[in-house]
Amino acid sequence: MALVPATILVLEGVDLRTEAQAVEAEIVAVREDLETEAERPCCDEEEEPARDYRDELALAVAKVGVNEAGWRMPADVALIYQTTRGRDRRPRTTAERLEWLTRHSSCVLTDRPLREGEERTNCIWTRFLSDSDAEPENFPEIAVWQNYVRRWQQVRTFARQLVEGRSRMRPCSETPYSWGGPMDHARALRLGMRPLNCRDPRTGTPTLNDGFVPVDDPS
């Protein structure tokens, strides 16, 4: 078969070699587009919704509230939730609040081994409280759990109201850095903290625990 001279491929100002190359390039581009389209998820697929941490945070606040203040101190539950906000200008997200509280109250909110002395605290049973009326493991034998079921329901309900914004109780004049009971005051002062004298806004009664902030905190 005779080779066609290159000059014959140029007719009326059209270079057939150039056109062939252009067509070939277009075919390659179409193939690449098809391959890319095939790799994309189908337009009907829905993105996985963001995880909602409100249930977990409400239960955590309720458990820590009972651990720190017993069954009938809603202002202390509100103090704990207020503390989870953090003292930065931007409030923590729900997930960040839960993460902070879990670190702060790991005795209650994790299954880590109890440290020396913790086996004599409420942690031995409050860590087993659940979002149900079930009796927690290690609940004191001298107490009758059925007498506390209603109280536990009320604490969980109030914690849920706080997390959902249906209750805006703020026992402290500013967001605490942490909290502590009367036995913690002297140590807090030694560490350069100042008490906030938090109170139940409904009655003016001091909370069982008080909030603390660093003396030199500019927030």
C-alpha positions in Angstrom: 0.0 0.0 0.0 1.4 3.3 -1.1 2.0 6.0 1.5 0.1 9.2 1.0 2.4 12.2 0.9 1.8 14.6 3.7 1.1 17.5 1.3 -2.0 15.7 0.0 -3.6 15.7 3.5 -3.9 19.5 3.3 -7.0 20.3 1.3 -8.6 23.7 0.9 -6.6 25.0 3.9 -7.7 22.1 6.2 -5.1 19.9 7.8 -6.7 16.5 8.2 -4.0 15.4 10.6 -4.9 18.2 12.9 -8.6 17.4 12.7 -7.9 13.8 13.4 -5.9 14.7 16.4 -8.6 17.0 17.7 -11.3 14.3 17.3 -9.1 11.8 19.1 -8.5 14.3 22.0 -12.3 14.9 22.2 -12.9 11.2 22.4 -10.4 10.9 25.3 -11.9 13.8 27.1 -15.4 12.2 26.8 -14.1 8.9 28.2 -12.5 10.7 31.1 -15.7 12.5 31.9 -17.7 9.2 31.8 -15.2 7.5 34.1 -15.3 10.5 36.5 -19.1 10.4 36.5 -19.1 6.7 37.3 -16.9 7.3 40.3 -19.3 9.9 41.8 -21.9 8.7 44.2 -25.4 8.5 42.8 -27.4 11.7 43.1 -30.1 9.8 45.0 -27.7 8.8 47.8 -28.3 10.9 51.0 -25.4 12.1 53.1 -25.2 10.6 56.5 -26.8 13.0 59.0 -24.6 14.6 61.6 -24.5 12.7 64.9 -26.8 14.2 67.6 -25.0 14.2 71.0 -27.9 15.7 73.0 -29.1 12.5 74.5 -25.6 11.5 75.6 -24.9 14.9 77.0 -28.2 15.1 78.9 -27.6 11.7 80.5 -24.0 12.6 81.4 -25.1 15.9 83.0 -27.8 14.0 85.0 -25.3 11.3 86.2 -22.7 13.8 87.3 -25.5 15.9 88.9 -26.6 13.0 91.1 -23.0 12.1 91.8 -22.1 15.6 93.0 -25.3 16.8 94.6 -27.8 14.0 95.1 -31.4 13.8 93.9 -33.0 17.1 94.8 -30.6 19.8 93.7 -31.6 20.9 90.2 -29.6 24.1 90.6 -26.4 22.0 90.9 -27.4 20.1 87.8 -27.7 23.5 86.0 -24.4 24.6 87.4 -22.7 21.6 86.0 -24.3 22.2 82.6 -23.3 25.9 82.7 -19.7 24.9 83.4 -19.6 22.7 80.3 -20.1 25.8 78.1 -16.5 26.8 78.6 -15.1 30.3 79.1 -14.1 31.1 75.5 -16.1 33.6 73.5 -17.4 30.8 71.4 -19.5 28.4 73.4 -18.5 24.7 73.0 -20.6 22.6 70.7 -22.7 19.7 72.2 -20.0 17.2 71.3 -17.3 19.4 72.8 -19.3 19.8 76.0 -19.7 16.1 76.3 -16.0 15.5 75.6 -15.0 18.0 78.3 -17.4 16.7 80.9 -16.3 13.1 80.2 -12.7 14.1 80.9 -13.6 16.2 84.0 -15.8 13.5 85.5 -14.2 10.3 84.2 -15.0 8.5 87.4 -18.7 8.7 86.6 -18.7 8.8 82.8 -16.1 6.2 81.9 -15.4 2.6 82.8 -11.8 3.2 83.7 -10.6 1.4 86.8 -11.4 3.3 90.0 -8.5 5.0 91.6 -7.5 4.9 95.2 -10.2 6.3 97.4 -12.8 6.4 94.6 -14.3 3.1 95.7 -15.7 4.9 98.7 -17.5 7.5 96.6 -20.7 7.6 94.7 -18.8 6.7 91.6 -19.2 3.0 92.4 -22.8 3.2 91.4 -23.5 6.5 89.6 -21.3 5.3 86.7 -23.9 2.6 86.2 -27.0 4.9 86.0 -28.7 4.6 82.6 -31.3 6.4 80.6 -33.9 4.1 82.1 -35.5 3.2 85.4 -33.2 0.2 85.9 -31.4 -0.1 89.2 -27.7 0.7 88.7 -25.1 -1.9 89.7 -23.6 -1.4 93.2 -26.5 0.8 94.4 -26.3 1.0 98.2 -28.0 -2.0 99.9 -29.4 0.2 102.6 -31.4 2.2 100.1 -34.5 0.9 98.1 -34.1 1.7 94.5 -37.8 2.0 93.8 -37.9 5.0 96.1 -35.5 6.8 93.8 -36.8 5.9 90.4 -39.1 9.0 90.3 -36.3 11.2 91.4 -34.0 9.8 88.7 -36.6 10.5 86.1 -36.9 14.1 87.2 -33.2 14.7 87.1 -33.0 13.2 83.6 -35.9 15.3 82.5 -34.4 18.5 83.8 -31.0 17.7 82.3 -32.7 17.2 78.9 -34.5 20.6 79.3 -31.1 22.3 79.9 -29.5 20.6 76.9 -32.4 21.5 74.6 -32.6 25.1 75.8 -36.0 24.7 77.3 -34.5 25.7 80.7 -32.0 28.5 80.9 -31.2 28.3 84.6 -27.8 29.9 85.3 -26.9 29.6 89.0 -23.6 31.5 88.5 -23.0 35.1 87.5 -20.4 33.9 85.0 -19.4 30.6 83.5 -17.4 28.5 86.0 -14.1 27.0 85.1 -14.9 24.1 87.4 -17.0 23.4 90.5 -16.5 21.9 93.9 -18.2 21.3 97.3 -17.4 22.9 100.6 -14.5 20.5 101.1 -12.9 21.8 97.9 -12.9 25.5 98.7 -9.6 25.7 100.6 -7.8 23.8 97.9 -9.4 25.9 95.2 -8.1 29.1 96.9 -4.6 27.6 97.2 -4.7 26.9 93.4 -5.5 30.6 92.7 -9.2 30.2 92.1 -12.0 32.4 93.3 -15.6 31.2 94.2 -18.6 32.6 92.3 -21.1 32.2 95.1 -23.6 30.4 92.8 -27.2 30.3 93.9 -30.5 28.8 92.9 -32.1 31.7 90.9 -35.6 30.6 92.0 -34.9 30.7 95.7 -31.6 32.5 96.2 -30.4 29.5 98.1 -26.6 28.7 97.6 -25.9 25.7 95.5 -24.4 22.7 97.3 -21.4 23.0 95.0 -19.9 26.3 94.0 -18.4 27.4 90.7 -14.7 28.6 90.5 -12.7 30.6 88.1 -9.0 31.5 88.0 -8.2 34.8 89.7 -6.2 35.9 86.8 -8.6 34.8 84.1 -9.4 37.8 81.9 -12.6 36.3 80.5 
